[in-house]
Amino acid sequence: MKIKTLLIAPYPGLKELALTLAKEQQLLDMTVVQGDLREAIPIAKQYEKEGYDLIISRGGTAQLLRQHASLPVIEIKVSGYDILRILTLVKDYNAHLRIIGFPNICQGFISVSNLLGVQIPYTIIHDQEEVEEAVQQAKAGGAQAIIGDTITCKTAEAHGLQSILITSGRESVIEAFEQAKQTYQIIENTAKQTKIYQQLLQKTKEPIVVYDENGTIQFANSSFQKILRFIKKDSDESSIYAYFPFLHNACAQLCKKIEPIEILYTFATDDELMQFRQGYLKTDNAENQYYLRFSDEEKEDRQEYGLSVAAIQPIMTSFSQIPGNSQLMQAVIKQGKKAAAHNKPVALYGEKGTGKKT
């Protein structure tokens, strides 16, 4: 099966070169289109929906696509050959030159030109909006020709300056194709491994869910999905807080712990008590991840906390002292009795004046 690859070329020459080289590729099913910087974003979004695997582009366009596209973006680098071709072209140039471009275009160019003793002033930009001002400053400083990428050359020409486009040669494009193949293989291997883990978690009878700090559910096995349907049968909420609102504050407490820990909860419904543990997953990402793991009550050690059932029995008798015959109050008493029947620590929380003391 071929790798569905989208190549977005910022300038016509790169498009033509890519179309020629794509015919030699056996593993890549290549689609080549032209688009520079922000023009490339809607193009990438369109092809994402069509099941493409990778995107290849160059310079500032590649940088921008990494921010806005969900697919992996492979960059066509500016190679030493590309830089030498430009330097050979401009070495006898009498006009005052200036290089303007994104870091991934400029840095290699500057290094090689310094090694060869060719001193060309440069301006590094980080956004498309900076090009106009950079060209104006270069012109005011006496520059007569601008070396840069597509958007820089267009802007220079609009201000009456000469422009020299930094192009990518055959070697750079082929190198990007090879990198695309390697990247796809790594992604495929990781996906296979992840699929094994997901299938294993799906088959386990223990309900498990993973979610982020905003409560958005990232993964829930089939056993946990049954629990959610039991709590809210008609709900399609994607937030764990919709089902267990009290978890929101607990997440902040878990974040403060250096080591991964678990907090034990007993959640009461009209029909039964469910016991589960909430934990904090330490990952390399800045985004915090949490999990819920439901416990099999029969397997829990009844003496784990050094409490006996006999010590809890006096609490059971106090329920008769609670007044109120409403359906809601009866439901509260019923849940309280179930919670008191377990030899686990119990926390009762609520607004002031709701009878927690009683």
N, C-alpha and C positions, 0 to 999 in steps of 0.2 A: 504493500500500500504506500503510495507516494505521500510526501509531506506537503500539505497545502500551504503555500507560501505567498505572501503579498509583498511586493517590492514597491515602495513609494519613492520615486526619483524626484529630487528637487529641481532638476534642470533637464532639458530635452536630450542632451548628449548622454547622460547617465541612463536615461530610459532606453535609448537605442542600443547602448552597450549591453545593458542587462538583458534585453530581449534576445540579442545574439548569443550571449553566454548561457542563457537559460535553456537553449536548445541542446546544449551539451550535457545537461544534468539529468541523470537517470532517476534520482530519488526525490527530486523537487518538482512539484506541480506548481509552476510559477505563474503568477499574474503580476504584470508590471503596469503601473499607472504613474502619472506625473502629478505632483503636488508639493508645494513648499510651505513649511512651517504650519500655520493654522489651517491652511487649505487641506492639509493631510488628515486632520482630526476626523471630520465627517466621513472621509474615505475609509479610514481605519474602522470606524464604528459600523459602517455598512458591511464591510467584509467580515467583521467579527461575527455577525449574525448568520453568515453563510458557512460557518464551520471551519474557518481558516485556523491554522496551527501557529504560524509565526509571522512577524512583520520584519522586513529589512528596509532600512533607510539610512540617511547620512546626516552628519552635522547637527545643526540646531533642530532640524525636523525630527531626527531620531530622539533627541533629548525631550522634545515636546511630546512625542508619542508615548514615551515611557510614563509620562505623567497622566495621560488621558486614555490610553488604550489598556485593555485588560490582557491582551496577548503579549508574549515575550517579544521584545524589540531587539534585533541584531543590528549593530551599527557598522556601516561601511567606513572603515578608518581611512584617514589620509596617510598613506604609506610614505616611506622614505623616497620611493621612486616618484610618487606624485609631487613631493616637495622639490626634488632635484629637477624635475621637468620644468616647474615654474621658475626656479632660480636660474636655470639655464636660459629661459626665455627672457628674464628681466636683467641679467647680469650686465648687459651693455645698454640698458635703458637709461636715457638721459633725464627723464622726468623724475620729479620728487615722488617717491612711493610711500604708501602707508598700508599696513595690513590691518583689517578690521574683521573680526569674526568671533564665533563662539569658542569657548575654551578648548573643546575637543578638536576644533579645526586649527586654532592658532598655536597651541603649545608645541606640538611636534614641529610645525613650520618654523617657529622661533628658534628652537633648539638646533635644528639642522643648519639654519642660516647663520647662526652664531658660530657654529663649528667651522663653517666654510669662510668665515670672516666677512660675510655679507650683512652689513648692519642696516636693517629696515625698521623704522619706527612702527609700533603696533598699538592697537586698542582692542582690548578684550571686552566683549559684550555678553550679557547673560539673558537678554530678552529681545524679542523682535522690536519692541518699542524704543530700544536704545539706539537702533541703527541710524535713524535720522539725525539725532544730535551728534553721534560719533562722526558721521560724514561731514556735517557742517563744521565741526571743530577741526577736522583734518584739512578741509578746504581753507579755513581761516588760517591754519598753520602753514600753508604753502604747498600742501600735497596737490599733485597734478594727476596722479593715477592711484586707484584703490585696488588692493588685492584682497579678495574675500569670497564668500559664498554667494549663492544666488540673490538673496534679498539685499545684500550689501552692494553687489554690482548694479542691481537695478536702481537703488537709491543714489549711488554715485553718478550714474548716467543721467539721472533726473536733475542732478545739480551741475551738469556740464562737465563732469570729470571723466577721465578714461577709467576703464575697469578691466581687471584681469581675474577671471574666474578660477578658483582652486578646484580642479577637477579630480575625480577618482579614476584611476586606470584599471586595466584588466586584472592586474594582480590583486588589487584591493577588493574588487567585486567577487572574485573567486574565493578569496580568503573569507569573506562574509558568508558565502554559500557553504563553505566547509564548517564554519562556526554554527550556522543554522542547523546543519545535520547533527552536530555534536550536542547542541542544546536540546533539540527535539528528543534525542536518545536519552538524555538525562531526565527530561520531563516524563517520558514514557516509563522509564524504570521506576521513578518515584511514584507515578500514578498507579502502577501495578502493585507496589508495596503498600500504598495507602489503601487500595481496594481490598487487599487481604485483611488489613486491620479492621476496615469498616465491616466486612462480611463477618469477621469474628465477633465484633461488638454487636452486630445485628442478631446473631444467633444466641448470644448469652441471655439467660432468663433475667439477670439482674438489670433493672431499668437504669440507664445511664444517659446523661445529657451534658453537652459542652456548650457554653455561651460566653459572650464577651461582657465587658464591664457595663455596657448599655443594656444588657439583658437579651440581646439578639441571639437566638438559638443558632449555633453553628452546626451542631450534630445532635440527633436524638435517635437512639435505637428503637426498634419496634416495640420493645417492652415499655419504654418510657412513653411512647406515643399513645399507648393504651391507657396509661395513667392520666395523660392530658385529656384524652377523650372522656375519661371517667369524671374528671373535675369539671370540665366545661365541654359538654358534648357538641355544642354547635359553634364553638370558637375556632377560628383559624389564626389566632394571635401568634406572632413570631417572637414575642418577648416572654421570657420566663417569669418576669415580674407580674404579668397579667394573671398568672396562675398562683404564684407564691410572692405576694407583694413585700413580705418582710425580708426577702433575700437581698433587697436593694441596699439596705444599710449594712448588712453582714458582709457584702462584697468589699466595702471600704475598710472594714476591720481586717479582712483577710489580706488586703494589699499591704498593710503595715507590717506583716510578719515577714521575716527574712527567709525562713524555711517554709516549704509547703506544709500546710496543716489542714485538718478537717474539723468541721463543726457538726455536731450531731443534732438533728431536729426530730421532733415527733409532730406530725401534721394530722390534725383531727378532721374527719369528715363526718357526715351524718351516719355513715355505715361502718366505718372502721378507722383505725389509727394507722398511719403510714409513717415509717421511720426512714430517714435518709441522712446522708452526710454531704455537706457542701465543702469543696476543696478549691484551692488556688493552684493553677498550673503555671509553673515557672517556664517561660519560653524566652527565646532570643528577641522576640518582637517587643516593641514598646507597648502594644495593646495587651491588656491583661485578659487572661482566659480563666474560666471557672468551670467546675463540673458539679453535678449532683449524681450521687450514687445511692440508690435505694438499698436498704439493708433488709435481709431476711431475719425477722425478729426471732424466729425459733433458733437461729444459729448464734444469736448474741449471748454473751456470757451474762447470766443473771446477777452474778456477784461482782461484776466488773467495777462498780463504783462503791462497793462495800456497803450497800443498802439492802435491807431485807424487806420482804413484802409485809411482814408484821409491823414494821415501823410506819408503813403507809396506811394501814387499816384505819387508824383513828381519823385520818383525813376523810375517809369514805363516809363516816357517820355525820360529818359536819354539813353534808349537802342537804340534809333534811331541814337545816336552819335557814336555807335560802328561800325567801318568799318569792311569789310570782308564779302564775299559772299560764302565762302567755306561751305560745308555741316557740317563740324565739328563746325565752328563758329556759324552757324545758330542753331545747336543743343544746344550750350552753351547759346545763347540768349533766346531760347525757355525755357530752364530750369530756367534761371534767372528770366524771367517774371513770371513763376509759383511760384517761391520762394518769389518774391516781393509781390505777391497777398495775402500773409498771414500776419496776425498781430502778428507774432512770431519773436523773435530775430533771425537774420541770420548771420552766420559766413562764409566768403568766404576765401578759402585758396588755395595756389598754389605756384609754383616756381617763383623766381624773373624774372620780364620781361614778364609775361604772361598777363598783363593788368588788374590786380585786381583793381587798382585805378580807371580806366575807368568804 
